[in-house]
Amino acid sequence: MKTSDFYYDLPKELIAQDPLQDRSASRLMHLSITDGSIKHGKFTDILTYLNKGDCLVINDTKVIPARLYGNREKTGGVVEILLLKRMDNDIWECLVKPGKKARTGDRIVFGDGILKGEITEVLEDGNRHIHFEYDGIFEEILDSLGEMPLPPYITHKLQDKNRYQTVYAVHEGSAAAPTAGLHFTKELLKQVEEKGVNIAHVTLHVGLGTFRPVKVDDVENHHMHSEYYVVEKEAADLINNTKRNGSRIIAVGTTSCRTLESAADEDGTIKAGSGWTDIFIYPGYRFKAIDALITNFHLPESTLLMLVSALAGKENIMNAYKEAVKEKYRFFSFGDAMIIE
């Protein structure tokens, strides 16, 4: 299977640069797994596709303002840091720009010295381990100094940090938002519950690897990035009871999907627990846990496009994307949505 099989032409003007004023005002495409048929609507139509007894699974991770700008302690040169993964207490794996000059022992000063960092290790992939020093609470300092790490295809400045968070974000740790969840408002979630649909919370801290292009020709040779997930017993029980009762599991976003597929036994039973997952889902994969997926429109040749192709069939997905371009849907993080069932 070739990476180029998942390429499609996308006009630049269809990449959404700003969130809509109303989260739930985006468009919604319905794609049938069985026959590939397509329906167009608005996101609030999601209620018509959810049945009493179904379980909606949402990822309650919270994006941290992980982009920091500082200065080299010795030269004063500007340095951009992107926090990727908390390794141990105050040591983080980071992406550093410019990277060539960022050597072990170099020190960086942020915000007039309220935060300092020292590069303790240079990793094989070019990332760095940085040990941070500060007085007070790291998260509060980060909130005052950091910027939201918007994807590289978004060039507009985000006016409100909360618009790159879901309304149910709780557990801090993501370097990117689980964007399918951005369409839900608290009012819409209340309507979902009033319809008799259960809502289960899982956590997967999204890494920036989600935006990394697949650079190998053969899909099977791609090395998938690793992300940390948590499934509490309450969520596992709710999901397993739903399956036992013959109802459906609908994942909100590819992150919820990957969490459930990572935590599932071969028979689809979800195990409570936590750990790191590097699950790579592409056509040929047999889904164990989910029955349907709510998702955004993904980048050409991306692992996420491969995941939705595994669920709906590559031909169905590529036809749907061609239709989305024709109908001028808004693409990527702040774009429109699709439900695959």
Buried (B, 14 or more C-beta within 10 A) or exposed (E): BEBEEBEBEBEEEBBBBEBBEEBBBBBBBBBBBEEBEBEBBEBBBBEEBBEEBBBBBBBBBBBBBBBBBBBBBEEEEEBBBBBBBBBEEEBBBBBBEEBEEBEEEBBBBBBEEEBBBBBBEBEEEEBBBBBBEBEEEBEEBBEEBBBBBBBEBBEEEBEEEEBBBBBBBEBBBBBBBBBBBBBBBEEBBEBBEEBEBBBBBBBBBBBBBBBBEBEEEEBEEBEBBEBBBBBBEEBBEBBBEBBEEEBBBBBBBBBBBBBBBBBBEEEBBBEBEEEEBEBBBBBEBEBBBBBBBBBBBBBBBBBBBBBBBBBBBBEBBBBBBEBBBEEEBBBBBBBBBBBBB
